[in-house]
Amino acid sequence: MEIKLEFVRKRSEFGGPCSFSDYLAEVTADIPPDPSLAGDFIPQDPVDFAFQEGPVMALHEVNTERAQVSIKGVNHVEGGWPQHVDPKNSELTSRYREEVEREDAYTRSVQRLGALVEHYIRQNNAIDIYEEYFEEEEEEEEEEEHPSAKTISVIRDPNVTKRMATHLSWHPDANRAVAVAYCSLDFQDSRKDMSCDSYVWDLVVTLEYNSKDWHHVLGGCYNGQIVYWDTRKGGLPVEMTPVELSHRDPVYGACWLPSRTGTECFTGSTDGQVLWWDIRKMSQPSERLVLDITKEDQLSKALGASALDFAPAMPTKFLVGTEQGIIISCNRDSKTPPEKIAHLFRGHLGAVYSVTRNPFFPKVFLSVGDWTARIWTEELMDSSSIMETKYHTPYLLDGCWSPVKPAVFFTTKSDGTLDVWDFLFHQKEPSLSLKVSNDPLLSLRPQDNGRVLGCGTRLGNVTLLEISAGLCTMRKNEKTLTSTVCARSHPSPTRARARPEQQEDPQEVFEKAREDFFSIIKAERRRRGQDDPEEVTGTGQSGHHSRDPTKGRGQ
């Protein structure tokens, strides 16, 4: 049976809007079941199926045994003495110690505890938990990097009247700040338009952070006074030395001493004096040394100190660079002032602007003056420098060692150029020469990681530079190679004393040094897999360029 529904509309109503409405359901057809068709079907019982899409999970609970902890502390105080022994009396305590040490029980206790401590020390030394297994592979990847540097930031003198950035000092706490000393070193510079708000900074020539107390900053002034600041108390100096007991000339060097209290320091000036101070009592210096190389202790014959260096690795010794080009090695532990002037190093033709010890070999130090930078060693007191750079056309104004590579040092010049030297590869030319500014670079100081350098200019701008990783990452055996080069750069004192009457030919000495130097370079290149090294040729003669001797630092 065919079911159909007919919808009839007149032709005139075509195209008109449709009108829909609800309509009740109706049965249009009713088909009753046919029993005769039941034989064509098979009856089936109902079947249920269940589906679970998620994984089967189980819940478990574990309660570990709770550790019982308690807070404990140990307070070490003076105690344990018998009643008849006064702990404050050193004579009684030392006498009681001697009585105890003579007892047999004391000896047996030390022997028993000593064996126990030795066992644990050997146990700790059995395995090096800091050993690096892939150090060589990392070094090979970095060898291909070309030396480079980039400017990170430039710090400018905020005043309208610009002054020289004469000294830099990085904050000991991760180098998170840098202190800059601003000063006008021009002769009779009495400009009235200098900012009065920064008048104290106009006087400061050099400053240093205290490595023990980061809040203390030491400064040396143009008029010879010594001041110190406490950054927790604002920007004004905490205390200042009296004028009549201070230096008589500008202070070009100020160093903190690693004393137990962390309050001792010493300063050097062109008035020919080195003074020791304690910031707890700055009314007068605690010690005085006159830089009279004739050892007559006459201030009128003293040499003016233009640079000062102190290394904690040699706590009793310090170096002084003078205006006359002589470097003085001093020993504070000597009994009399003349004996404190231990040795003299001559070589510079003009003032020594910087002198600093190598952080890896304290007996080796760098000096910068006139047109050259020179490397010396205290193992040969009566000899000349063991290495020196070529004579540059512009003045060299500052220099320092890299704190992470023993053979790398930096120098700045009056034409605004920064030179990076690595004498393991080049002794006549810098590994990197970078034009930082058109103004003279007066001051230089690297961060402790050796990656960032701060350079101060004559106009008070401080440029922060980041050098490439190859110039601030120590290679394998680099320290050994540096020691070998320094040892071969000077003659053996034994051979020199064996035949004092024979004068060596300077040309032969140069040829022998040149041969030794290139043999070291060839051996190192062969070790790195270069079978045909390129030999660099040069001459041992250095030119001398005349300069105006009346022009001083920064002119």
Salt bridges, closest charged atoms under 4 A:
GLU6 OE2 - LYS4 NZ 3.61
GLU13 OE1 - ARG9 NE 3.83
GLU91 OE2 - ARG95 NH2 3.14
GLU118 OE2 - ARG122 NH2 3.02
GLU136 OE2 - LYS476 NZ 2.48
GLU142 OE1 - ARG475 NH1 3.62
ASP157 OD1 - ARG163 NH2 3.01
ASP173 OD2 - ARG176 NE 3.28
ASP186 OD1 - ARG458 NH2 3.06
ASP189 OD2 - ARG191 NH2 2.82
ASP202 OD1 - ARG163 NH1 2.10
GLU208 OE2 - HIS167 NE2 2.78
GLU208 OE2 - ARG445 NH2 2.72
ASP213 OD2 - HIS216 ND1 3.64
ASP230 OD2 - HIS216 NE2 3.65
ASP230 OD2 - ARG232 NH2 2.95
ASP271 OD2 - HIS247 ND1 3.30
ASP278 OD2 - ARG280 NH2 2.90
GLU287 OE1 - ARG332 NH2 3.03
GLU287 OE2 - LYS340 NZ 2.21
GLU296 OE1 - LYS301 NZ 2.56
ASP370 OD2 - HIS348 ND1 3.27
GLU378 OE1 - ARG357 NH1 3.20
GLU388 OE1 - ARG374 NH1 2.73
ASP419 OD2 - LYS413 NZ 3.27
GLU429 OE2 - LYS390 NZ 3.18
GLU466 OE1 - LYS150 NZ 3.90
GLU466 OE2 - ARG451 NH2 3.72
GLU478 OE1 - LYS405 NZ 2.93
ASP516 OD2 - LYS512 NZ 2.80
GLU524 OE2 - ARG527 NH2 2.87
GLU524 OE2 - ARG528 NE 2.97
GLU535 OE2 - ARG514 NH2 3.68
GLU535 OE1 - LYS522 NZ 3.58
